[in-house]
Amino acid sequence: MRPVTPVGIVAAKLESLVQQLAQIESPNPTFKAELQQAYELANGLDPYLDLCTTPESPALAALVKRTQTEDWTQRFSDGATLKPLEQEMLSGHVEGQFLQFLIHLTKARRILEIGMFTGYSALAMAEALPVDGEVVACEVDAYAAAFAQKCFDESTAGSKISVRVAPALETMQQLAAAGEAFDLVFIDADKGGYLAYLDLLLTTTLLAPGGSICVDNTLMQGHPYLPGVSTENGDAISKFNQAVCEDTRVEQVLLPLRDGITLIRRV
Ligand SMILES: C[S@@+](CC[C@H](N)C(=O)[O-])C[C@H]1O[C@@H](n2cnc3c(N)ncnc32)[C@H](O)[C@@H]1O
């Protein structure tokens, strides 16, 4: 799998430097040892986090396997984004366990997910909910939605998830018009849409009093803080992060988990 997190990218770059150094005759031994240690520090982090985190359920493990064996290069998003889907989009074990912990801590019962893909985070969150809890999951790509639904149907917690296939903003507007409220909102869709999602959450009933928002990919592979780097997603996240910092309606913390997670609450 291609590295998609700042630490994964650092590890890959250090590995390349270790390999380049191996081609050099009689390199400085201290430099060589320190480079090797820097590589091991970066490369060992994610496996160690996996090792020290409660294992995922068999249903989540099956969903990962199915997502990894799908040929996503053949599939393209057919909605607003027109972006190809790829297995690296799946949040995964440690982030899933983090979301489950967040649900236990906040006692959330109703969850809104914006950007479901093959359903890993939706199913992880559903597993942590009480029997009468609900995840409303928004996904613009009909193929991904059907793929996820199949996994939900084969799991025990999947019946707590209702999938809405449409651009998330449309679904959110419908939910807001119906006066719906959610204790936890997980934003993990098109990065250019993040600000509009946040604004709708804060100006309608959608975020329940005392509710929390969890936003994924707010480090965007380091692009927002790398000097001289400009990418579509990096620029969108950079704008989003700055707007959140300047928004007096909220408090937030950006955690360096995977590709960055920002937790936001209304003040
Ligand atoms: C990063 S993936 C979500 C990963 C998922 N949360 C997980 O943990 O496995 C982003 C998903 O958002 C979807 N998406 C993109 N733009 C969207 C939009 N405007 N409305 C709804 N879903 C959208 C994409 O089709 C893709 O499946």
The ligand as a Tripos MOL2 file, in Angstrom:
@<TRIPOS>MOLECULE
LIG
   27    29     1     0     0
SMALL
NO_CHARGES

@<TRIPOS>ATOM
      1 C1        -11.8010    8.8090    2.6190 C.3       1 LIG1
      2 S1        -13.1850    8.0060    1.9920 S.3       1 LIG1
      3 C2        -14.1020    7.6100    3.4440 C.3       1 LIG1
      4 C3        -13.4530    6.5210    4.2560 C.3       1 LIG1
      5 C4        -14.3440    5.9250    5.3020 C.3       1 LIG1
      6 N1        -14.8180    6.9290    6.2380 N.3       1 LIG1
      7 C5        -13.5780    4.8290    6.0340 C.2       1 LIG1
      8 O1        -13.2370    5.0060    7.1870 O.co2     1 LIG1
      9 O2        -13.2940    3.7830    5.4320 O.co2     1 LIG1
     10 C6        -14.1110    9.3320    1.3010 C.3       1 LIG1
     11 C7        -15.4560    8.9180    0.7090 C.3       1 LIG1
     12 O3        -16.2280   10.1130    0.5640 O.3       1 LIG1
     13 C8        -17.0060    9.9950   -0.5960 C.3       1 LIG1
     14 N2        -17.4120   11.3270   -1.0240 N.ar      1 LIG1
     15 C9        -16.6800   12.2410   -1.7130 C.ar      1 LIG1
     16 N3        -17.3940   13.3450   -1.9300 N.ar      1 LIG1
     17 C10       -18.5970   13.1480   -1.3500 C.ar      1 LIG1
     18 C11       -19.7800   13.9320   -1.2390 C.ar      1 LIG1
     19 N4        -19.8560   15.1570   -1.7710 N.pl3     1 LIG1
     20 N5        -20.8310   13.4040   -0.5820 N.ar      1 LIG1
     21 C12       -20.7700   12.1670   -0.0440 C.ar      1 LIG1
     22 N6        -19.6720   11.3780   -0.1220 N.ar      1 LIG1
     23 C13       -18.6040   11.8590   -0.7660 C.ar      1 LIG1
     24 C14       -16.1050    9.2680   -1.5810 C.3       1 LIG1
     25 O4        -16.8690    8.6600   -2.6150 O.3       1 LIG1
     26 C15       -15.3730    8.2750   -0.6630 C.3       1 LIG1
     27 O5        -16.0350    7.0400   -0.6560 O.3       1 LIG1
@<TRIPOS>BOND
     1     1     2 1
     2     2     3 1
     3     2    10 1
     4     3     4 1
     5     4     5 1
     6     5     6 1
     7     5     7 1
     8     7     8 2
     9     7     9 1
    10    10    11 1
    11    11    12 1
    12    11    26 1
    13    12    13 1
    14    13    14 1
    15    13    24 1
    16    14    15 ar
    17    14    23 ar
    18    15    16 ar
    19    16    17 ar
    20    17    18 ar
    21    17    23 ar
    22    18    19 1
    23    18    20 ar
    24    20    21 ar
    25    21    22 ar
    26    22    23 ar
    27    24    25 1
    28    24    26 1
    29    26    27 1
@<TRIPOS>SUBSTRUCTURE
     1 LIG1         1 GROUP 0 **** ****
